Amino acid sequence: MKKLTKEQKRQAAVIAAKTDADIDLSDAREVVDWSGAEIGKFYRPPKKPVTMRLDIDIIKWLKSQGRGYQTRVNALLRHAMNSRWAARHEDEALRQKAQAAHDGLHAKRASGSIKRIHADKLRARMKDDGRSSARVRLR
């Protein structure tokens, strides 16, 4: 963020000194209809640095799209997460979108999918047995 000039600081001090009753809002429209509002539009979750091992061709493709490849990775992962979440819920329209996204952009290698399926089954069995807190290393 840019630093404020002396004039901007002076103007901010004048505004801060005013009480709510002193502020004239007669020319401002009052927003009554919130039907078009988007919840969380400007929310940005906190970031955490991680180390990942990606295939070289994936990294080249991400970087070939220009600056911000890590942001694109985050967006792709978020889209996959949301698609998977929608697939597990009852809304048929969301389920169809999630399936289309999975079949197209987010199809994984067969070995990774098989490992994930086995891991999900193992976690479900552990949860059913009441051993959800046990840690298991999957290969």
MODELLER restraints for C-alpha pairs under 7 A, 6 or more apart:
rsr = mdl.restraints
at = mdl.atoms
rsr.add(forms.Gaussian(group=physical.xy_distance, feature=features.Distance(at['CA:62:A'], at['CA:69:A']), mean=5.37, stdev=0.5))
rsr.add(forms.Gaussian(group=physical.xy_distance, feature=features.Distance(at['CA:63:A'], at['CA:69:A']), mean=5.55, stdev=0.5))
rsr.add(forms.Gaussian(group=physical.xy_distance, feature=features.Distance(at['CA:80:A'], at['CA:106:A']), mean=6.69, stdev=0.5))
rsr.add(forms.Gaussian(group=physical.xy_distance, feature=features.Distance(at['CA:83:A'], at['CA:98:A']), mean=4.21, stdev=0.5))
rsr.add(forms.Gaussian(group=physical.xy_distance, feature=features.Distance(at['CA:83:A'], at['CA:101:A']), mean=6.88, stdev=0.5))
rsr.add(forms.Gaussian(group=physical.xy_distance, feature=features.Distance(at['CA:84:A'], at['CA:98:A']), mean=6.33, stdev=0.5))
rsr.add(forms.Gaussian(group=physical.xy_distance, feature=features.Distance(at['CA:86:A'], at['CA:94:A']), mean=5.43, stdev=0.5))
rsr.add(forms.Gaussian(group=physical.xy_distance, feature=features.Distance(at['CA:86:A'], at['CA:95:A']), mean=5.49, stdev=0.5))
rsr.add(forms.Gaussian(group=physical.xy_distance, feature=features.Distance(at['CA:86:A'], at['CA:98:A']), mean=6.18, stdev=0.5))
rsr.add(forms.Gaussian(group=physical.xy_distance, feature=features.Distance(at['CA:87:A'], at['CA:94:A']), mean=6.80, stdev=0.5))
rsr.add(forms.Gaussian(group=physical.xy_distance, feature=features.Distance(at['CA:87:A'], at['CA:95:A']), mean=4.39, stdev=0.5))
rsr.add(forms.Gaussian(group=physical.xy_distance, feature=features.Distance(at['CA:87:A'], at['CA:98:A']), mean=5.65, stdev=0.5))
rsr.add(forms.Gaussian(group=physical.xy_distance, feature=features.Distance(at['CA:87:A'], at['CA:99:A']), mean=6.94, stdev=0.5))
rsr.add(forms.Gaussian(group=physical.xy_distance, feature=features.Distance(at['CA:119:A'], at['CA:138:A']), mean=6.87, stdev=0.5))
rsr.add(forms.Gaussian(group=physical.xy_distance, feature=features.Distance(at['CA:126:A'], at['CA:132:A']), mean=5.48, stdev=0.5))
